[in-house]
Amino acid sequence: MHKYRDVLGQVGRLAAVEAVCVAVILAVYFFLGGMTVKVLLGALIGGAMSVAHFLVLSVSVCKALDCAKSEEEAARVRVSIQASASMRLLVMAVILIVLFKMGVCDPVAALVPLLCAQLALKFIGLFQGGKEDAQ
């Protein structure tokens, strides 16, 4: 259970940085005079999707690593992780395309938080530096 506590800690840190990114996006739209309900929904959906994606990724990698006990299994697990990543990205793309086609949310406001997630992870890693557990 300790490993999932670490995963949830990482997800919590990502969620906090994503919340700041969403707030910045909404502030930019507000000051440019383009703040609408679609922008609000887009930013919230994009932020939630990026955090959910990272959570599912982290948990699936932890579970896959638990299953890999030999070198032969490790290769199979690697393929499984890659397939899972492709499937997650496909599902996210379909969801976003449907939302955009239905006019539910602003595309830019929804996509920017997804892009910010990568920057957020690098930002979090920068401050964690060498704070790995020696257990």
N, C-alpha and C positions, 0 to 999 in steps of 0.2 A: 504494500500500500504506500510505502515511502516514495516510490518512483512516481506514483500518480499525484502525490502531494507536490512534488517538484514540477510536474507537468502543469498542474493547476496554478502553481505560483507563476510559471512562465506565461500561462494564458491570462492570468490576472494582470500581470505587468503589460502584456500586449494590449489588453482591453483598456487599461488606463491611458496608454499612449494613443490608442485609436480614438478614445473619447476626446482627447485634446485635438487630434487631427480633425475629427468631425466638428468640434466647436470652431476651429479655425476656418473650415470650409463654410460653415453657416455664417460666421462673421463676415467673411469675404462677400458672400452673396448678399448679406444684409446691407453692407456698406456700399455695394455696387447697385443696390436697388432691385435686385432680382430675387429676393427671398419669397418663395411660395411654398405651399404645402407639398408640392412635388419635389422641391429641393430638399425640404426637411425629410420627407420619406426616403428620398434617394440616399442622402447622407447616412441616415439611420440604418437603412437596409444594407448599404455597402459596408458600414462599420461592423454590423452584426455578422454579415457573411464572412468578412475577413477573420474575425475572432473565432467563429464557428469552424471555418476551414482549418485554422491553426490547431484548434482543439482536437478535431477529428484526426488531423495529420499526426499530432503528437501521441495520441492514444493508440492509433493504429501502428505507429512505429514501435512504441513500447511493447505492445502485444506481439508484434512480429519478432522483435528481438528476443523476447522470452521463448518463442518457439524455436529459434535457431540454436540448436545445440551442437551441430556438426558443420563442417565446411560445406557439405553437400546441401544441407538444409539452408545454409546461409544464402546460397545462390538462389534457391527457390523463394526465400523470404524477400530478397532484393527485387526479384521480378514481381512478387506480390505487392510490395510497396509502390513500385513504379506503376503498376496497373491501377492501384487504389488512387494514386495521385492523378492519373489521367482521368479516371472516372469522376473524381471530385471536381476537377476543373470543367469537365463536360457538363456536369449537373449545374454548376454555378453559371456557366455560360447560357445554358438553356433557361434557367430561372431569370437571369438578367434580360435575355432577349425577349422572353414573354412579358416581363414587367415593362420593358421599353415599348414594345408593340402595343400593349394595352394602355400606355400613357400613364401608368401609375406613378412613376418617379422620373426625376431628371437624370439622364444618362451620365453627365459629367459628375454630378454630386454623388452618384452611386459608384462610379469607377475610381474616383480619386482616393476614397478610403481603402480600396483594395490595393492600390499602388502604394499607399502610405504604410501598409502592413510590412512590406519588405524593409522600408526605411526604419520603421519602428523596431523591427527585430534586430537590425544592425545597431540602432541606438541603445537598445536594452543590452545587447552583447558588449557594447563599448563600456558600459558602466559595470557590467559583471566581471569583465576582465578575467582574472584568475581565481574567482570565487567558486571554484568547483569543490564539491564535497569529496573528501579523501576516503570515503567509506567503500 
